[in-house]
Amino acid sequence: MDDDKTFKALGDPTRRKLLDLLCEKNGQTLGQLCEHLDMKRQSVTQHIGLLEEANLVSTVKRGREKHHFLNPVPLQMVYERWIRKFEQQRLALLHDLKTELEGEQDGQ
């Protein structure tokens, strides 16, 4: 996985919007995606290209149309590598605080 490409792709609000749209309804065409964005098809195509480079979106050609699909694997890998370890520490601290506070209540 190329973390830099993933973070670059996620760093743009339009690309995040495209991912949200595909999460809501996977397999949309370019025209369907453009209906929800205030930009030209060429600009949306460029954003989708960056999402494809980051492996966040895959495209399948069906007849004359291309359908775009969300690939959640890189997002899961980012979560595992960059978010989960911080989340575990925070949850452990909350658990310790809860245990300490409950211990103080029992001692009253």
Contacts in CASP RR format, 6 or more apart in sequence:
PFRMAT RR
TARGET T0000
AUTHOR 0000-0000-0000
METHOD contacts of the structure
MODEL  1
MDDDKTFKALGDPTRRKLLDLLCEKNGQTLGQLCEHLDMKRQSVTQHIGL
LEEANLVSTVKRGREKHHFLNPVPLQMVYERWIRKFEQQRLALLHDLKTE
LEGEQDGQ
1 55 0 8 1.000
1 74 0 8 1.000
1 77 0 8 1.000
2 54 0 8 1.000
2 55 0 8 1.000
3 78 0 8 1.000
3 81 0 8 1.000
3 82 0 8 1.000
5 53 0 8 1.000
5 54 0 8 1.000
5 55 0 8 1.000
6 54 0 8 1.000
6 55 0 8 1.000
6 56 0 8 1.000
6 74 0 8 1.000
6 75 0 8 1.000
6 77 0 8 1.000
6 78 0 8 1.000
7 78 0 8 1.000
8 50 0 8 1.000
8 54 0 8 1.000
9 15 0 8 1.000
9 50 0 8 1.000
9 51 0 8 1.000
9 53 0 8 1.000
9 54 0 8 1.000
9 56 0 8 1.000
10 16 0 8 1.000
10 19 0 8 1.000
10 54 0 8 1.000
10 56 0 8 1.000
10 78 0 8 1.000
12 47 0 8 1.000
12 50 0 8 1.000
14 37 0 8 1.000
14 39 0 8 1.000
14 43 0 8 1.000
14 44 0 8 1.000
14 47 0 8 1.000
15 47 0 8 1.000
15 50 0 8 1.000
15 51 0 8 1.000
17 36 0 8 1.000
17 37 0 8 1.000
18 33 0 8 1.000
18 37 0 8 1.000
18 44 0 8 1.000
18 47 0 8 1.000
18 48 0 8 1.000
18 51 0 8 1.000
18 57 0 8 1.000
19 51 0 8 1.000
19 56 0 8 1.000
19 57 0 8 1.000
19 70 0 8 1.000
21 28 0 8 1.000
21 33 0 8 1.000
21 36 0 8 1.000
22 28 0 8 1.000
22 33 0 8 1.000
22 57 0 8 1.000
22 68 0 8 1.000
22 69 0 8 1.000
22 70 0 8 1.000
23 70 0 8 1.000
25 32 0 8 1.000
26 69 0 8 1.000
26 70 0 8 1.000
27 60 0 8 1.000
27 67 0 8 1.000
27 68 0 8 1.000
27 69 0 8 1.000
28 67 0 8 1.000
28 68 0 8 1.000
29 65 0 8 1.000
29 66 0 8 1.000
29 67 0 8 1.000
29 68 0 8 1.000
30 41 0 8 1.000
30 44 0 8 1.000
30 45 0 8 1.000
30 48 0 8 1.000
30 65 0 8 1.000
30 66 0 8 1.000
30 68 0 8 1.000
31 41 0 8 1.000
33 44 0 8 1.000
33 48 0 8 1.000
33 68 0 8 1.000
34 41 0 8 1.000
34 44 0 8 1.000
37 44 0 8 1.000
48 57 0 8 1.000
48 59 0 8 1.000
48 68 0 8 1.000
49 57 0 8 1.000
51 57 0 8 1.000
52 58 0 8 1.000
52 59 0 8 1.000
54 74 0 8 1.000
55 71 0 8 1.000
55 73 0 8 1.000
55 74 0 8 1.000
56 70 0 8 1.000
56 71 0 8 1.000
56 74 0 8 1.000
56 75 0 8 1.000
57 68 0 8 1.000
57 69 0 8 1.000
57 70 0 8 1.000
57 71 0 8 1.000
58 68 0 8 1.000
58 69 0 8 1.000
58 71 0 8 1.000
59 66 0 8 1.000
59 67 0 8 1.000
59 68 0 8 1.000
59 69 0 8 1.000
60 66 0 8 1.000
60 67 0 8 1.000
60 69 0 8 1.000
61 67 0 8 1.000
END
